[in-house]
Amino acid sequence: MLHIKELTYRIGGRELFSGTSAHIPKGHRVGLVGANGAGKTTLFRIIIGELEPDGGSLHISGRARLGHVAQEAPGGEDSLIDTVLAADQELSALEFAANVETDPQRIAEIHTRLFDIDSHTARSRAATILSGLGFDDDAQQRRCSEFSGGWRMRVALAATLFAQPNLLLLDEPTNHLDLEASIWLEEYLARFPGTLIIISHDRDLLNGAVSHILYLNGGRLTMYLGGYDRFKEALKEKKLHDKLLRDKQSKERAHIQSFVDRFRYKATKARQAQSRLKVLARMEPISNAVEQRTISFRFPKPNQLSPPILTMENTATGYTGMTVLTGLNLEINPDDRIALLGANGNGKSTFLKLLSGRLRPTNGKMTRSNNLRVGYFAQHQTEELNDSETPYQALSRSMHNENDQKVRGQLARFGFESIDVHTKISSLSGGEKSRLLFCLMSVSSPQLLLLDEPTNHLDMDARDSLVHALTEFPGAVIIVSHDPYIIGLVAEHLWLIDRGTCRPFDGDVEDYRNLLLNTQHAKYDGEPKNGTPPTRTVYTGRREQRRERALERERTSDLRKSIKDTEIRMETLKKRITSLELELALPEIYEGDTSGMLALSEQLIDVKKEMKQEESRWLKKEEALAISKTNNPKHQ
């Protein structure tokens, strides 16, 4: 389907692609991954034809219909459903011709072709896609101009999917979606019949919807079989293998060079020395992959508060003349980890604004701990940053001009080093601005973190660092995210915002995924379209089972948190063991003074001993968790 041969492309003298080649066969679903700035979006622009390569070729075989989401969101007076229908240009042209054509033969040909492309199901297919992306029947009849930019980008995505291209390019398609629409899109793309290339930082999407990973690194493209997790394991093994080969080659080169240096000027050995020089010249160096700088996050440890830190009793809130949420009877404790579920527009952001103090209750009662400090993160806050300032200036002002050491220390918690701190905010990437917001929100050492889509501009490594930081954070966390992977790792409780209120959800993310998908299937299999929430129409018979699981999770929350902490320590120790073993594999460490080798060996013994202790603790905790479940009368 797509053939890339010796592709070269330069930006400002820098070679972004250096004679790289790749082949994507028809029907493959491929995730294009690589570090920020590696050139993923540029490659898309070359495929689309917006950019011309400096060398090599790129060929799309057959009569491919190329589909991609335009950067310009659709507007105008057409309804959403008509905008999506118009995206199939052949369908629109045939329907227009059918209305104006007078030749009977031509009319017959038009109707035959309309039948072949299933024109009679077009409106239903368009409505299904729009519904999956969060537009109900009423919204589908409204004009595009009535919606915000983010919602219109959803319409652009719907139009691209409806056009049924046989080569589909998607660049971060979940950025404008909520969790519900992201889950639907993952299922849709997993069944996509054409060839798909997708750029995404959504791990679940790259595990569930693609069959291959195309890795862009150092201007080269490499194809890996499987989803993202399988790719990461293969990459890790390759790096270890390459390092061992590189060390072996380095030792061999040193040995040959030593022979050459000794004998190249001796007549009896000159020919052999010249022969070995040729061997050295033919040795192709094994590339040393440049490790990307890993960004670490560290939220400051807050002062502990007695539970609960916040309670709501019949609380209501909203905006002038409009109540958004009512009947809120909830409690937040110092170590709660809560994810908010619910479609966009249901009130998740409104709920976070209420908790942060940006909105006040319009009815009922809300009680906070006297010394409660709240950290609030929302993507729109990037617009409130002063582009003419530097991160250092912004933080110094927020810290009321604290001394230089404290300001730099706080910036360092979120990956800003000495060079970064004096870069103008206008020059920062989206991910860097997000990190600056994390830095600013945590100045007061808050006991409660409110995070509204915190990962939109973060790459995979930064997302992992954020999850790690949140896991180590000893306070409470409430998060809104379209990424099921993040929710699964961070949250221990799920609250559903729906029908104007918020209540605990009896189940986990997988339960919620199944509820959404079953509701979608039921809706388009002829069941009533009355908008009844999925929690009341699907899996009713499992409600008691889900409630039991929720109670079990609450009862064992401390033990499960301890298990998670132990697993994090084990992972850290595992990385340390690998690092020490690699150092001990270097040939030069055994030459000359062996004190360094002995010190590393002792460290390795100590770390392995610590790993065994952690493994033993982990096993005991897992056994305790299993016994706890067995002793629970509900499980007998």
Summary of the structure (lengths in Angstrom):
residues: 636
radius of gyration: 29.0
end to end distance: 56.1
largest distance: 99.9
contacts: 1902
relative contact order: 0.08
helix: 50%
strand: 18%
